């Protein structure tokens, strides 16, 4: 049980470290404008016509960068320092009560289970006879026996309850680590997603217009297609 918990905690820490190391630079909206041109040239001397295709790419990467968007790396670090800080930076403050509700609920439950575990651990130690005198110890190593646990209770039942509370407490610890990691991942992923255009106008916009070929200065037709628009 404890080895499984240790593996889960190690996996969560490893994923957090991997996100820190592999965190890419901030992704901003990009607009790629591609122009496909087709031109027909005429050889007046021989009366032969031939086609001369031409493709012109106009890349506008980096233009129109919205500096109001949060930096995903900064959001990542802020979420690691204070849970919910990244959600506030992402303008998702409504998630903060959820984050603290989950963490607070798990934290309170872990305290409750820990207290119960300590009570039954003390009771099992104090009520368990020791050889050679076959009398219960009097040193109360783990504290006094709680009043709600009767002295004539079954030692087997007390031992089972002690182990059950301990195992449940350890599972809650794993849940706290996972909730903390999900808080970081949620803020980091949404910071990246905010840079994408999610408006309704995402279709291609073809435009046909006359043009002049750069190679031969001959007239042609230019077909422009906006692949990403805002």
C-alpha positions as CSV (number, residue, x, y, z in Angstrom):
1,X,0.0,0.0,0.0
2,X,2.7,2.5,1.0
3,X,4.8,1.6,-2.1
4,X,1.8,2.3,-4.3
5,X,1.3,5.7,-2.7
6,X,5.0,6.5,-3.0
7,X,4.8,5.6,-6.7
8,X,1.8,7.8,-7.2
9,X,3.4,10.8,-5.5
10,X,6.6,10.3,-7.5
11,X,4.6,10.2,-10.7
12,X,2.9,13.4,-9.9
13,X,6.1,15.1,-9.1
14,X,7.7,13.8,-12.2
15,X,4.9,15.1,-14.4
16,X,5.2,18.5,-12.8
17,X,8.9,18.6,-13.4
18,X,8.4,17.5,-17.0
19,X,6.0,20.4,-17.5
20,X,8.5,22.8,-16.1
21,X,11.4,21.6,-18.3
22,X,9.4,21.2,-21.5
23,X,7.2,24.3,-21.1
24,X,7.3,26.0,-24.6
25,X,7.3,29.6,-25.2
26,X,4.0,31.4,-25.3
27,X,1.9,30.5,-28.4
28,X,0.3,33.5,-30.0
29,X,-2.3,33.5,-32.8
30,X,-0.7,33.2,-36.2
31,X,-2.1,34.3,-39.5
32,X,-0.8,32.5,-42.6
33,X,-1.7,34.1,-45.9
34,X,-1.0,31.9,-48.9
35,X,-1.4,33.1,-52.5
36,X,-1.7,30.7,-55.4
37,X,-1.3,32.3,-58.8
38,X,-1.8,30.9,-62.2
39,X,-0.7,32.7,-65.3
40,X,-1.1,32.1,-69.0
41,X,1.7,33.5,-71.2
42,X,1.4,33.8,-75.0
43,X,4.4,33.5,-77.4
44,X,3.3,36.0,-80.0
45,X,6.0,34.9,-82.4
46,X,5.1,31.3,-82.6
47,X,1.4,31.5,-81.6
48,X,2.0,29.0,-78.8
49,X,0.4,29.5,-75.4
50,X,1.8,27.9,-72.2
51,X,0.9,27.9,-68.6
52,X,3.2,29.2,-65.9
53,X,2.0,28.4,-62.4
54,X,3.3,30.5,-59.5
55,X,2.8,30.2,-55.7
56,X,3.5,33.1,-53.4
57,X,3.5,32.6,-49.7
58,X,3.0,35.6,-47.4
59,X,3.7,34.6,-43.9
60,X,2.5,37.0,-41.2
61,X,3.8,35.1,-38.2
62,X,4.2,37.3,-35.2
63,X,1.9,40.0,-36.5
64,X,-1.1,41.0,-34.4
65,X,0.3,39.5,-31.2
66,X,-2.1,40.2,-28.3
67,X,0.1,41.2,-25.4
68,X,-2.9,40.9,-23.1
69,X,-2.8,37.1,-23.2
70,X,-1.1,35.5,-20.2
71,X,2.3,33.8,-20.5
72,X,1.7,30.1,-20.0
73,X,5.1,29.7,-18.3
74,X,4.3,32.5,-15.8
75,X,0.8,31.0,-15.2
76,X,2.5,27.6,-14.5
77,X,4.8,29.0,-11.8
78,X,2.1,31.0,-10.2
79,X,-0.2,28.0,-9.9
80,X,2.7,26.0,-8.3
81,X,3.3,28.8,-5.8
82,X,-0.4,29.5,-4.8
83,X,-3.2,27.2,-6.0
84,X,-5.8,29.2,-7.9
85,X,-3.4,32.1,-8.8
86,X,-3.1,30.8,-12.4
87,X,-6.9,30.7,-12.8
88,X,-7.1,34.3,-11.6
89,X,-4.5,35.3,-14.2
90,X,-6.5,33.4,-16.9
91,X,-9.6,35.4,-15.8
92,X,-11.3,32.2,-14.5
93,X,-11.8,33.3,-10.9
94,X,-14.9,31.1,-10.7
95,X,-12.6,28.1,-10.6
96,X,-10.8,29.3,-7.4
97,X,-13.6,28.2,-5.0
98,X,-13.6,24.8,-6.7
99,X,-9.9,24.4,-6.3
100,X,-9.9,25.4,-2.7
101,X,-13.1,23.5,-2.0
102,X,-11.4,20.3,-3.2
103,X,-8.1,20.9,-1.5
104,X,-9.8,22.1,1.7
105,X,-12.2,19.2,1.8
106,X,-9.4,16.7,1.3
107,X,-7.3,18.4,3.8
108,X,-10.0,18.4,6.5
109,X,-10.8,14.7,5.7
110,X,-7.1,13.8,6.1
111,X,-7.0,15.5,9.5
112,X,-10.1,13.6,10.6
113,X,-8.7,10.3,9.4
114,X,-5.3,11.0,11.0
115,X,-6.9,11.6,14.4
116,X,-8.9,8.4,14.2
117,X,-5.8,6.5,13.2
118,X,-3.9,7.9,16.2
119,X,-6.8,7.0,18.5
120,X,-7.0,3.4,17.5
121,X,-3.2,3.0,17.3
122,X,-3.0,4.2,21.0
123,X,-5.9,1.9,22.0
124,X,-4.4,-1.1,20.3
125,X,-1.0,-0.5,22.0
126,X,-2.5,0.2,25.4
127,X,-4.9,-2.7,25.4
128,X,-2.6,-5.3,23.8
129,X,-1.1,-7.5,26.6
130,X,2.7,-8.0,26.5
131,X,4.6,-11.2,27.5
132,X,5.9,-12.4,29.8
133,X,3.6,-10.8,32.3
134,X,0.7,-10.9,29.8
135,X,-0.4,-7.5,31.0
136,X,-1.1,-4.4,29.0
137,X,1.7,-1.8,28.9
138,X,1.5,1.2,31.2
139,X,3.8,3.6,29.3
140,X,1.1,4.9,27.0
141,X,3.6,5.3,24.2
142,X,1.0,6.7,21.8
143,X,-1.1,8.5,24.3
144,X,-4.1,7.5,26.4
145,X,-6.9,5.4,25.1
146,X,-9.9,7.6,23.9
147,X,-13.0,7.3,26.1
148,X,-15.2,6.3,23.2
149,X,-13.2,3.0,22.7
150,X,-14.2,0.5,25.5
151,X,-11.4,-1.4,27.2
152,X,-13.1,-4.7,26.6
153,X,-13.2,-4.1,22.8
154,X,-11.9,-6.8,20.5
155,X,-8.2,-6.3,19.7
156,X,-8.7,-7.7,16.3
157,X,-11.4,-5.2,15.5
158,X,-9.3,-2.3,16.9
159,X,-6.3,-3.4,14.7
160,X,-8.5,-3.6,11.6
161,X,-10.0,-0.2,12.2
162,X,-6.5,1.3,12.9
163,X,-5.2,-0.1,9.5
164,X,-8.4,1.0,7.7
165,X,-8.1,4.6,8.9
166,X,-4.4,4.7,8.1
167,X,-5.0,3.4,4.5
168,X,-7.8,5.8,3.9
169,X,-5.7,8.7,5.2
170,X,-2.8,7.7,2.8
171,X,-5.3,7.6,-0.1
172,X,-6.5,11.1,0.8
173,X,-2.9,12.3,0.7
174,X,-2.6,11.0,-2.8
175,X,-5.8,12.8,-3.7
176,X,-4.4,16.1,-2.4
177,X,-1.3,15.7,-4.6
178,X,-3.4,14.9,-7.6
179,X,-5.7,17.8,-7.0
180,X,-2.7,20.1,-6.7
181,X,-1.3,18.8,-9.9
182,X,-4.6,19.2,-11.8
183,X,-4.8,22.8,-10.6
184,X,-1.4,23.4,-12.3
185,X,-2.3,21.5,-15.5
186,X,-5.7,23.3,-15.8
187,X,-4.2,26.8,-15.5
188,X,-1.2,25.9,-17.9
189,X,-3.4,24.3,-20.6
190,X,-6.0,27.1,-20.6
191,X,-3.3,29.7,-20.8
192,X,-2.2,28.1,-24.1
193,X,-5.8,27.6,-25.3
194,X,-6.6,31.3,-24.9
195,X,-4.2,32.2,-27.7
196,X,-6.3,30.2,-30.2
197,X,-9.1,31.8,-32.3
198,X,-12.4,30.2,-31.3
199,X,-14.7,32.7,-33.0
200,X,-17.4,31.6,-35.4
201,X,-15.6,33.0,-38.4
202,X,-12.9,30.4,-39.1
203,X,-13.7,29.5,-42.7
204,X,-11.4,30.1,-45.6
205,X,-11.8,33.3,-47.6
206,X,-10.8,32.9,-51.2
207,X,-10.1,36.0,-53.2
208,X,-9.4,36.2,-57.0
209,X,-7.8,39.2,-58.5
210,X,-5.7,40.1,-61.5
211,X,-1.9,40.3,-61.0
212,X,1.5,40.7,-62.7
213,X,3.9,37.8,-62.6
214,X,7.2,38.8,-61.0
215,X,9.3,36.5,-63.3
216,X,8.0,37.6,-66.7
217,X,5.9,40.7,-65.9
218,X,3.1,39.0,-67.7
219,X,-0.6,39.4,-66.7
220,X,-2.0,36.6,-64.6
221,X,-4.7,35.7,-62.1
222,X,-4.0,35.7,-58.3
223,X,-6.0,33.4,-56.0
224,X,-5.6,34.3,-52.3
225,X,-6.8,32.1,-49.5
226,X,-6.9,33.1,-45.9
227,X,-6.4,29.9,-44.0
228,X,-6.6,31.5,-40.5
229,X,-8.6,34.6,-39.9
230,X,-9.6,36.6,-36.9
